[in-house]
């Protein structure tokens, strides 16, 4: 009697320990789901929430908590096991799919298990509501240390077998298809899967035997260890996401710094343009700014004279002054005229579009040319 009471207290303490660990994991997943708005954490939250609620029902059904409550009704035991199995299905989906594997076959397996779980819950719930009397022999009754009788319905076998199947299938998927970053998730599935196997052994053991007591104690110990691995897996996911966020912030910071430098250069260029009204001085300022501030040394600028219907070309000479070096008649066809009329940047080169190789080669000994309209 004393040994039975001590074992019952130990199992209850381990259940509370598992309850706390699941609560910690649920807190982390809800916090990250609200902060990062990622579906992986939302799915984890749903799975942990279902399992957390199952533990609440399991604890409330303990005779040492409340000797006679409505939660000791077989229906709530069925509900608790259904929530636990459903929570494991959701957690398996979250952990396996997050590892970026080909999840088509795994998704089909989960869909089948969910349908099976709904059928099992509906069937056993109906039986428990229609015939809850212990004398109906629908439940196997195991005596507790206090001498009271607690029903263990056949559904505990079914739920335990289904949970073990889900856990080991998910473990096999992670081992065979994931090369790295899944150690903690694999530990979660392994420890909980072993816990389910040992619980099945507990159900099959002789009632009141030392082996049954030992197996029940081992099952109560393995489950919390599995959920510790789950919390570590969630922390790993959070760490990976934070690293990605930091990298994105660094890239965006670099882009912002580059944009700030470009805006500063444009501000200097626009300030210099306001200092003169002469065409040659404006051309010189623009070309010098492109060369000095932006490093574009092989540049020229074309200014349209509407009255003369000409494009006047300017470039910097050796002394840094604007040199009027060419004219393009707007009444004749020319690729630079076409580029201006299109009003958008165009690239000529690398054999894709090379309308006047001699012009480009004679101008700057280059094979490429980019035209950018300053006014459209």
C-alpha positions in Angstrom: 0.0 0.0 0.0 2.8 2.4 0.9 4.7 1.6 -2.2 1.6 2.2 -4.3 1.0 5.5 -2.7 4.6 6.6 -3.3 4.5 5.5 -6.9 1.2 7.4 -7.4 2.8 10.5 -5.9 5.9 10.1 -8.1 3.8 9.7 -11.3 1.7 12.8 -10.3 4.9 14.8 -9.7 6.3 13.7 -13.1 3.0 14.7 -14.7 3.2 18.1 -13.1 6.8 18.4 -14.3 5.7 17.6 -17.9 2.8 20.1 -17.5 5.3 22.8 -16.6 7.7 22.0 -19.5 4.8 21.9 -22.0 3.6 25.3 -20.6 7.1 26.7 -21.2 7.1 25.5 -24.8 3.6 26.8 -25.3 4.7 30.2 -24.0 7.7 30.4 -26.3 5.7 29.3 -29.4 2.9 31.8 -28.7 5.4 34.6 -28.1 7.3 33.9 -31.3 4.1 33.5 -33.3 2.9 36.9 -32.2 6.3 38.5 -32.8 7.4 36.9 -36.1 4.0 36.1 -37.6 5.3 32.8 -38.9 3.1 29.8 -39.5 5.6 27.3 -38.0 5.2 28.8 -34.5 1.4 29.1 -34.9 1.2 25.3 -35.6 3.5 24.6 -32.7 1.2 26.7 -30.5 -1.9 24.7 -31.5 -0.2 21.4 -30.9 1.2 22.4 -27.5 -2.1 24.0 -26.6 -4.0 20.7 -27.3 -1.5 18.7 -25.3 -1.5 21.2 -22.5 -5.3 20.9 -22.2 -5.0 17.1 -22.2 -2.6 17.3 -19.3 -5.1 19.6 -17.4 -7.8 16.9 -17.8 -5.4 14.2 -16.8 -4.4 16.0 -13.6 -7.9 16.9 -12.7 -8.9 13.2 -13.0 -6.3 12.1 -10.5 -8.0 10.8 -7.3 -5.3 12.3 -5.2 -6.2 15.8 -6.5 -10.0 15.4 -6.2 -11.4 12.0 -5.0 -14.7 12.4 -6.8 -15.1 14.8 -9.7 -16.8 14.9 -13.0 -13.4 14.7 -14.7 -13.1 11.0 -13.6 -15.9 10.2 -16.0 -14.5 8.0 -18.8 -15.6 10.6 -21.4 -13.0 13.1 -20.1 -10.3 10.4 -20.2 -11.2 9.8 -23.9 -11.2 13.6 -24.5 -7.8 13.9 -22.8 -6.2 11.1 -24.9 -7.8 12.6 -28.1 -6.3 16.0 -27.3 -2.9 14.4 -26.6 -2.9 12.4 -29.8 -4.1 15.4 -31.8 -1.5 17.6 -30.2 1.2 15.1 -31.2 -0.1 15.0 -34.8 0.1 18.8 -35.0 3.6 18.9 -33.4 4.8 16.3 -35.8 3.5 18.4 -38.7 5.2 21.5 -37.4 8.6 20.0 -36.6 8.8 17.8 -39.8 7.5 20.3 -42.3 9.7 23.1 -40.9 12.8 21.0 -41.8 12.0 21.7 -45.5 11.6 18.1 -46.6 9.4 16.7 -49.3 6.3 16.5 -47.2 3.7 15.2 -49.6 3.7 11.6 -48.4 4.0 12.8 -44.7 1.0 15.1 -45.2 -1.1 12.2 -46.6 -0.1 10.1 -43.6 -1.2 12.8 -41.2 -4.5 13.3 -43.0 -5.2 9.6 -42.6 -4.3 9.6 -38.9 -6.5 12.7 -38.3 -9.5 11.0 -39.9 -8.8 7.9 -37.8 -8.5 9.9 -34.6 -11.9 11.6 -35.3 -13.5 8.2 -35.8 -11.9 6.8 -32.6 -13.0 9.7 -30.6 -16.6 9.6 -31.9 -16.9 5.8 -31.3 -15.4 5.7 -27.8 -17.2 8.9 -26.7 -20.5 7.3 -27.8 -19.8 4.2 -25.8 -18.7 6.1 -22.7 -21.9 8.2 -22.8 -24.3 5.4 -23.5 -22.8 2.8 -21.1 -20.6 4.5 -18.4 -21.4 1.8 -15.8 -18.4 -0.3 -14.7 -20.6 -3.4 -14.6 -21.0 -3.3 -18.4 -17.5 -4.8 -18.7 -16.7 -2.2 -21.4 -13.8 -1.0 -19.3 -10.9 -2.8 -17.7 -10.6 -1.7 -14.1 -7.2 -1.5 -12.3 -7.2 -1.0 -8.5 -5.4 2.1 -7.2 -3.2 2.2 -4.1 -6.1 3.7 -2.2 -8.3 0.6 -2.9 -10.5 2.5 -5.3 -11.2 1.3 -8.8 -10.3 3.4 -11.9 -11.5 2.4 -15.3 -8.9 1.9 -18.1 -11.0 1.7 -21.3 -9.8 -0.2 -24.4 -9.3 3.1 -26.1 -6.1 3.7 -24.2 -4.6 0.8 -26.2 -5.8 2.4 -29.4 -4.7 5.9 -28.6 -1.3 4.7 -27.4 -0.7 2.6 -30.5 -1.7 5.5 -32.7 0.5 7.9 -30.8 3.5 5.5 -31.1 2.9 5.1 -34.8 2.8 8.9 -35.4 5.9 9.5 -33.3 8.1 6.7 -34.8 6.9 7.6 -38.4 7.9 11.2 -37.8 11.2 10.1 -36.4 11.9 7.9 -39.4 11.1 10.8 -41.7 13.4 13.2 -39.9 16.3 10.6 -39.8 16.0 9.5 -43.4 15.3 12.9 -45.1 16.9 15.5 -43.0 20.7 15.8 -43.0 21.2 18.3 -40.1 19.5 20.7 -37.7 16.9 18.1 -36.5 18.7 16.5 -33.6 16.4 18.0 -30.9 13.2 17.2 -32.9 14.4 13.6 -33.3 15.0 13.4 -29.6 11.5 14.6 -28.9 10.0 11.9 -31.2 12.3 9.2 -29.9 11.7 9.7 -26.1 7.9 10.2 -26.5 7.8 7.2 -28.8 9.6 5.0 -26.3 7.2 6.4 -23.6 4.2 5.2 -25.7 5.7 1.7 -26.1 6.4 1.4 -22.4 2.9 2.6 -21.6 1.5 -0.2 -23.9 3.7 -2.6 -22.0 2.2 -1.2 -18.7 -1.3 -1.8 -20.0 -0.4 -5.4 -20.9 1.4 -6.2 -17.6 -0.2 -8.0 -14.7 -2.1 -5.6 -12.6 -0.3 -4.7 -9.4 3.0 -6.3 -10.4 6.3 -4.7 -9.8 7.1 -4.8 -13.5 3.9 -2.8 -14.2 4.8 -0.3 -11.5 8.3 0.1 -13.0 7.0 0.4 -16.6 4.5 3.1 -15.5 7.3 5.0 -13.7 9.5 4.8 -16.8 6.7 6.1 -19.0 6.2 9.0 -16.7 9.9 9.8 -16.8 10.4 9.6 -20.6 7.6 12.0 -21.5 9.1 15.0 -19.7 12.5 14.2 -21.2 10.9 14.2 -24.7 9.3 17.6 -24.1 12.6 19.0 -22.8 13.9 18.1 -26.3 10.9 19.8 -27.8 11.6 23.1 -25.9 15.3 22.8 -27.1 14.0 22.4 -30.6 11.8 25.5 -30.4 14.8 27.4 -29.0 16.8 26.2 -32.0 14.1 27.4 -34.4 14.1 30.8 -32.6 17.9 31.1 -32.8 17.9 30.3 -36.5 15.2 32.8 -37.2 17.0 35.5 -35.2 20.1 34.8 -37.2 18.2 35.3 -40.4 16.6 38.5 -39.1 20.1 39.8 -38.1 21.4 39.0 -41.6 18.5 40.8 -43.2 19.0 43.8 -40.9 22.7 43.9 -41.8 21.8 43.8 -45.6 19.2 46.5 -45.2 21.5 48.6 -43.2 24.2 48.3 -45.9 21.6 49.3 -48.5 20.4 52.2 -46.5 24.0 53.4 -46.0 24.6 53.1 -49.7 21.4 55.0 -50.5 22.4 57.7 -48.0 25.7 58.1 -49.7 24.0 58.3 -53.1 21.5 60.9 -51.8 24.4 63.0 -50.3 26.2 62.9 -53.7 23.0 63.9 -55.5 22.5 66.7 -53.1 26.1 68.0 -53.8 25.5 67.7 -57.5 22.1 69.5 -57.4 23.7 72.3 -55.2 26.4 72.8 -57.8 23.9 73.0 -60.6 22.1 75.8 -58.9 25.2 77.9 -59.1 25.2 78.4 -62.9 22.8 78.9 -65.9 25.3 78.4 -68.7 24.8 75.2 -70.8 28.4 74.3 -70.9 28.8 74.9 -67.1 25.7 72.7 -66.4 27.1 70.0 -68.6 30.5 70.3 -66.9 28.9 70.1 -63.4 26.9 67.0 -64.3 29.8 65.2 -66.0 32.2 66.1 -63.2 29.7 64.9 -60.6 29.2 61.6 -62.3 32.9 61.1 -62.6 34.0 62.3 -59.1 31.0 61.3 -57.0 29.8 58.2 -58.7 33.0 56.9 -60.5 31.5 57.1 -64.0 34.5 58.3 -65.9 33.4 57.5 -69.5 30.2 59.6 -69.7 28.8 62.2 -72.1 25.6 64.2 -72.0 23.3 65.0 -74.9 21.2 68.2 -74.8 18.3 68.7 -77.2 18.1 72.0 -79.1 14.5 72.0 -80.4 15.0 75.0 -82.8 18.0 73.4 -84.5 16.6 69.9 -84.2 19.9 68.8 -83.0 21.3 66.7 -80.1 24.4 68.5 -78.8 27.0 66.1 -77.2 29.3 67.2 -74.4 32.1 65.4 -72.6 35.0 66.3 -70.3 38.3 67.0 -72.0 41.7 66.5 -70.5 41.6 69.7 -68.6 38.1 69.0 -67.0 36.1 71.4 -69.2 32.9 70.5 -71.1 33.9 69.8 -74.7 31.3 70.0 -77.4 32.4 66.9 -79.4 29.4 65.9 -81.6 26.0 66.7 -83.0 23.2 64.3 -83.9 20.6 65.5 -86.4 17.1 64.7 -85.1 15.8 64.5 -88.7 17.9 61.4 -89.3 17.8 57.9 -87.7 20.2 57.3 -84.8 20.1 54.9 -81.9 20.7 57.6 -79.4 17.8 59.6 -80.8 15.6 56.5 -80.4 16.8 55.9 -76.9 15.9 59.5 -76.0 12.4 59.2 -77.6 11.7 56.0 -75.7 12.2 57.9 -72.4 13.7 55.0 -70.4 17.2 53.6 -69.7 18.5 51.3 -72.4 21.6 49.1 -72.6 23.6 48.4 -75.7 26.3 45.8 -75.7 27.4 42.2 -75.3 26.1 41.4 -78.7 22.4 41.7 -77.6 21.9 45.2 -79.1 24.8 46.8 -80.8 23.4 49.4 -83.4 26.6 51.3 -84.0 29.8 49.5 -82.9 32.1 52.1 -84.4 30.4 54.9 -82.5 30.8 53.2 -79.1 34.3 51.9 -79.9 35.6 55.3 -81.1 34.1 57.1 -78.1 35.5 55.3 -75.1 37.1 52.1 -76.4 34.3 50.1 -74.8 31.9 47.4 -76.0 28.9 48.6 -73.9 26.8 51.7 -73.6 24.0 52.7 -71.2 21.7 55.5 -72.0 19.7 57.2 -69.2 17.2 60.0 -69.9 17.4 62.9 -67.4 14.0 64.2 -68.4 11.1 62.2 -69.7 
